[in-house]
């Protein structure tokens, strides 16, 4: 596994160095990613990191997957988040809970990047309290009709497949179900874009589900399974956020090291002064500790471990 892990990290590093880092400032300024870079990610297989080989994926183990996310996050954090959402929700939940027909229909397009996945759970009054979802899905003949408003849908404008959580039963978590929704469906209406503090190249949008009709086989995991599936995806998503944070921290450390070698005081680079060395050593230690915690959490595969990794990695420093 170490050989594969190192090869994947190197592939991600080469791509990030050549295709991401030179454009980070422009993408941030313009608040837009170049679609060509997403196509390149698809060609290299990064959209299929957690998809089975039988469906065109790379079938990475969690440690290798998160190592790749970290390096891509070092290159451009929004890319890491895009891949994390795509991988944690439509891809992984299809692999774990999809029927053979659902997997055959959706996984090849997701693995190739032909369709990018997004996750539509949050609403104006339902985010941290996911059980408060008000969007409804009612039976209509041999299908379902979805009605409601989803907020803060990352990549909701460019996604080709959304995992949508909607209410099919009574109040509370047990009344929620998950649906695979192709975004070209009539009734998927992309609204306002949020102004975000960071990750500006990504479009975080409001989505109206206006009488959106899906077939019966859009239901994933059975009626009433929506809350459980959402929590499963969020566990893996927390690890993705942690990996992204480690990548950002490594980039900051690299920048600090380079600057400390260039900036001079009293005729010497400031990295030769002990006070600066202390700061750099503390930074390097925190990044290494965060990376180790992330790898441990990936192997542990528990809710508590993923939460600890997200907390520590996103707050270090």
Phi and psi in degrees as a GROMACS rama.xvg file:
@    title "Ramachandran Plot"
@    xaxis  label "Phi"
@    yaxis  label "Psi"
@TYPE xy
-61.7182  -36.6884  UNK-2
-64.2207  -48.046  UNK-3
-62.625  -42.8335  UNK-4
-58.2085  -47.3545  UNK-5
-65.1483  -37.6946  UNK-6
-64.8168  -42.4021  UNK-7
-68.1387  -42.4376  UNK-8
-59.0587  -40.8725  UNK-9
-68.9637  -40.6055  UNK-10
-60.4676  -45.5669  UNK-11
-64.4031  -39.6747  UNK-12
-64.5686  -44.8932  UNK-13
-61.5789  -42.4268  UNK-14
-65.4406  -45.6496  UNK-15
-62.2537  -41.5934  UNK-16
-68.0102  -37.5098  UNK-17
-87.5848  -36.9868  UNK-18
-113.254  -14.8325  UNK-19
-110.605  -58.1081  UNK-20
-58.2737  -36.1962  UNK-21
-65.1142  -17.3926  UNK-22
-112.306  0.0443869  UNK-23
-56.9858  -47.7208  UNK-24
-64.3687  -41.3987  UNK-25
-66.6619  -42.5922  UNK-26
-64.7956  -38.1388  UNK-27
-66.7982  -42.6397  UNK-28
-64.8633  -42.379  UNK-29
-85.8412  -7.91237  UNK-30
54.711  45.1009  UNK-31
-159.313  138.47  UNK-32
-87.3859  149.932  UNK-33
-76.1095  119.232  UNK-34
-55.4094  -26.8106  UNK-35
-62.9708  -32.014  UNK-36
-71.4913  -31.5467  UNK-37
-67.3136  -39.0034  UNK-38
-63.4619  -38.9626  UNK-39
-65.0381  -39.9633  UNK-40
-60.2305  -39.4673  UNK-41
-64.2301  -42.2384  UNK-42
-63.451  -33.546  UNK-43
-81.9313  -9.23974  UNK-44
95.175  4.29691  UNK-45
-69.7512  -22.8421  UNK-46
-74.6624  -15.6421  UNK-47
-107.922  23.427  UNK-48
-57.5938  -36.016  UNK-49
-108.172  5.82662  UNK-50
-86.1434  148.49  UNK-51
-65.4905  151.804  UNK-52
-61.1048  -32.5401  UNK-53
-62.4935  -21.5577  UNK-54
-111.658  21.9036  UNK-55
90.2626  7.67845  UNK-56
-93.3988  -174.547  UNK-57
-108.542  -11.2739  UNK-58
53.0021  46.8512  UNK-59
-68.9779  149.815  UNK-60
-75.5118  163.533  UNK-61
-58.2356  -37.578  UNK-62
-64.7616  -44.6501  UNK-63
-66.3075  -42.1712  UNK-64
-57.5319  -47.8978  UNK-65
-71.5377  -30.9764  UNK-66
-63.4038  -41.2371  UNK-67
-64.7044  -42.8484  UNK-68
-60.0543  -42.3801  UNK-69
-58.0808  -48.2211  UNK-70
-66.7869  -39.326  UNK-71
-67.5819  -34.3531  UNK-72
-66.2783  -32.4994  UNK-73
-61.3307  -35.1719  UNK-74
-77.0087  -49.4768  UNK-75
-159.999  111.501  UNK-76
-58.7713  -33.8026  UNK-77
-64.8589  -31.5958  UNK-78
-64.3175  -43.9087  UNK-79
-61.7748  -41.4793  UNK-80
-67.147  -40.8489  UNK-81
-57.1364  -47.5056  UNK-82
-69.5303  -33.605  UNK-83
-65.1263  -48.0998  UNK-84
-63.4511  -45.9646  UNK-85
-57.8095  -43.724  UNK-86
-79.289  -38.1362  UNK-87
-75.9064  -29.4024  UNK-88
-104.661  -83.3416  UNK-89
-57.8318  -46.2631  UNK-90
-67.8982  -59.3255  UNK-91
-63.8411  -39.9926  UNK-92
-70.9512  -31.5538  UNK-93
-65.9621  -42.5396  UNK-94
-61.8122  -41.6492  UNK-95
-81.9362  -34.2631  UNK-96
-127.685  -5.96755  UNK-97
-75.8307  151.571  UNK-98
-73.3274  166.291  UNK-99
-58.3259  -38.3205  UNK-100
-67.6452  -42.6482  UNK-101
-63.6529  -42.0355  UNK-102
-63.7263  -43.0972  UNK-103
-65.2869  -35.357  UNK-104
-73.2262  -42.1902  UNK-105
-106.475  -34.3668  UNK-106
-63.4015  -41.4738  UNK-107
-58.5632  -42.0027  UNK-108
-69.5307  -34.216  UNK-109
-70.4227  -41.8342  UNK-110
-65.3255  -32.3669  UNK-111
-84.4849  -14.1041  UNK-112
85.3328  3.04433  UNK-113
-59.339  -38.8325  UNK-114
-119.348  126.155  UNK-115
-93.5462  138.824  UNK-116
-94.0315  148.715  UNK-117
-135.803  172.179  UNK-118
-129.57  123.312  UNK-119
-117.779  91.0382  UNK-120
-115.946  -52.462  UNK-121
-66.2547  148.958  UNK-122
-137.665  178.723  UNK-123
-54.5449  -38.3669  UNK-124
-119.71  19.8726  UNK-125
-144.98  106.578  UNK-126
-144.12  -84.0948  UNK-127
-62.2609  -35.3604  UNK-128
-92.2045  77.1374  UNK-129
-65.2725  -24.2078  UNK-130
-70.9944  -8.10529  UNK-131
-90.448  11.6743  UNK-132
-52.5272  131.759  UNK-133
-105.396  -19.0482  UNK-134
-55.3997  136.028  UNK-135
-112.714  154.288  UNK-136
-131.758  116.676  UNK-137
-114.241  145.329  UNK-138
-66.5214  140.004  UNK-139
-146.672  100.113  UNK-140
62.9172  -123.634  UNK-141
-97.9068  23.0205  UNK-142
-146.963  -160.356  UNK-143
-133.188  149.378  UNK-144
-119.788  124.513  UNK-145
-102.335  136.211  UNK-146
-137.062  131.225  UNK-147
154.256  -176.875  UNK-148
-127.306  124.961  UNK-149
-106.131  137.943  UNK-150
-111.574  155.721  UNK-151
55.889  47.0719  UNK-152
-89.4221  104.779  UNK-153
-69.7498  128.55  UNK-154
65.6382  24.6531  UNK-155
-64.2011  -20.3737  UNK-156
-86.1808  -31.717  UNK-157
-100.602  -9.88292  UNK-158
-67.1001  151.043  UNK-159
-106.817  -17.2873  UNK-160
-144.201  129.253  UNK-161
-114.671  140.123  UNK-162
-95.0674  112.244  UNK-163
-110.67  130.145  UNK-164
-100.115  125.66  UNK-165
-140.962  160.952  UNK-166
-90.0253  121.318  UNK-167
-111.111  -10.9541  UNK-168
-133.009  -148.876  UNK-169
-75.9561  -169.464  UNK-170
-67.9195  157.805  UNK-171
90.7979  -179.866  UNK-172
-64.2464  -34.6335  UNK-173
-69.0457  -13.4766  UNK-174
-91.0646  6.1202  UNK-175
-101.575  145.207  UNK-176
-133.366  161.289  UNK-177
-114.012  138.185  UNK-178
-128.206  141.68  UNK-179
-92.2889  112.35  UNK-180
-117.866  114.053  UNK-181
-69.3582  130.833  UNK-182
-76.0447  -6.1861  UNK-183
-82.5534  -2.84593  UNK-184
-63.7536  142.218  UNK-185
-59.6879  131.949  UNK-186
104.176  -7.61214  UNK-187
-89.3841  102.007  UNK-188
-116.764  114.836  UNK-189
-85.555  126.373  UNK-190
-107.066  -135.252  UNK-191
-65.6482  147.215  UNK-192
-95.7605  135.524  UNK-193
-77.7371  149.37  UNK-194
-92.9726  116.148  UNK-195
-106.976  153.953  UNK-196
-69.7758  -37.8128  UNK-197
-136.782  -171.415  UNK-198
51.4006  39.4787  UNK-199
-64.0171  -25.6099  UNK-200
-66.4376  -18.2564  UNK-201
-89.3357  138.866  UNK-202
-89.6877  114.379  UNK-203
-104.159  115.35  UNK-204
-130.005  163.952  UNK-205
-90.454  138.483  UNK-206
-124.634  125.229  UNK-207
-92.374  130.285  UNK-208
-103.525  98.8372  UNK-209
-106.975  87.6961  UNK-210
61.2392  36.6316  UNK-211
-75.2179  121.513  UNK-212
-101.597  132.355  UNK-213
-128.109  158.083  UNK-214
-76.9116  168.788  UNK-215
-59.7319  -31.8622  UNK-216
-80.2595  7.82117  UNK-217
-78.4577  -18.9601  UNK-218
-69.6283  126.26  UNK-219
-107.935  124.557  UNK-220
80.7045  2.36441  UNK-221
94.4755  158.569  UNK-222
-64.9528  136.62  UNK-223
86.4266  0.533395  UNK-224
-93.9901  0.699088  UNK-225
-60.4749  -43.8985  UNK-226
-65.3742  -44.6138  UNK-227
-61.588  -43.1687  UNK-228
-65.1481  -41.067  UNK-229
-60.8045  -42.2115  UNK-230
-65.801  -37.6497  UNK-231
-60.1326  -48.5283  UNK-232
-63.1179  -38.4273  UNK-233
-67.15  -33.165  UNK-234
-59.1319  -48.4758  UNK-235
-68.6052  -35.0529  UNK-236
-62.6796  -35.1457  UNK-237
-62.0379  -39.9661  UNK-238
-65.4955  -35.6602  UNK-239
-63.39  -41.2357  UNK-240
-63.5925  -40.6844  UNK-241
-62.4461  -43.4707  UNK-242
-63.1152  -42.3462  UNK-243
-59.2021  -43.0979  UNK-244
-64.6941  -39.4509  UNK-245
-64.3676  -39.7633  UNK-246
-61.9363  -42.7187  UNK-247
-62.9053  -43.8612  UNK-248
-63.9491  -40.0223  UNK-249
-63.6699  -39.5233  UNK-250
-63.8875  -39.99  UNK-251
-65.2732  -40.96  UNK-252
-63.5565  -44.298  UNK-253
-58.7854  -42.4479  UNK-254
-64.9039  -42.4109  UNK-255
-64.0305  -41.8028  UNK-256
-62.8945  -43.4461  UNK-257
-64.3948  -43.9913  UNK-258
-64.4643  -39.6145  UNK-259
-65.7004  -22.7339  UNK-260
-84.7994  -20.9239  UNK-261
-94.7033  -38.6562  UNK-262
-74.6899  129.876  UNK-263
-117.448  143.858  UNK-264
-138.931  136.499  UNK-265
56.0945  33.5586  UNK-266
80.2177  10.6631  UNK-267
-136.162  149.925  UNK-268
-60.9664  141.503  UNK-269
-67.0374  -15.7675  UNK-270
-67.5353  -13.5599  UNK-271
-83.5553  -6.98409  UNK-272
-89.9225  135.853  UNK-273
-60.2229  -37.7726  UNK-274
-61.1584  -39.2529  UNK-275
-71.054  -39.831  UNK-276
-60.0161  -38.7727  UNK-277
-59.7588  -44.9555  UNK-278
-63.4926  -45.2285  UNK-279
-65.2795  -38.2786  UNK-280
-64.6954  -41.4247  UNK-281
-62.3825  -42.4494  UNK-282
-62.064  -46.9492  UNK-283
-63.3791  -37.596  UNK-284
-65.3299  -42.9538  UNK-285
-65.2782  -40.4174  UNK-286
-63.9594  -43.9944  UNK-287
-64.0238  -40.5963  UNK-288
-64.8832  -41.5897  UNK-289
-63.3994  -42.0765  UNK-290
-63.8951  -40.1578  UNK-291
-66.7206  -42.188  UNK-292
-63.0766  -39.7324  UNK-293
-62.5577  -43.5942  UNK-294
-64.4322  -41.2843  UNK-295
-60.5702  -45.1377  UNK-296
-63.8808  -36.8657  UNK-297
-62.9219  -38.3763  UNK-298
-75.5727  -33.5657  UNK-299
-70.7489  -38.7107  UNK-300
53.7655  48.0959  UNK-301
-125.287  158.836  UNK-302
-60.6198  -44.1052  UNK-303
-61.9958  -40.93  UNK-304
-65.8651  -43.4857  UNK-305
-66.3697  -35.8653  UNK-306
-67.0299  -41.3263  UNK-307
-63.3132  -42.1625  UNK-308
-63.2495  -45.0478  UNK-309
-62.1546  -43.6189  UNK-310
-61.1617  -53.1005  UNK-311
-67.6586  -46.8652  UNK-312
-66.4928  -33.9456  UNK-313
-85.2031  -13.3535  UNK-314
-113.958  -0.716411  UNK-315
-60.7811  146.878  UNK-316
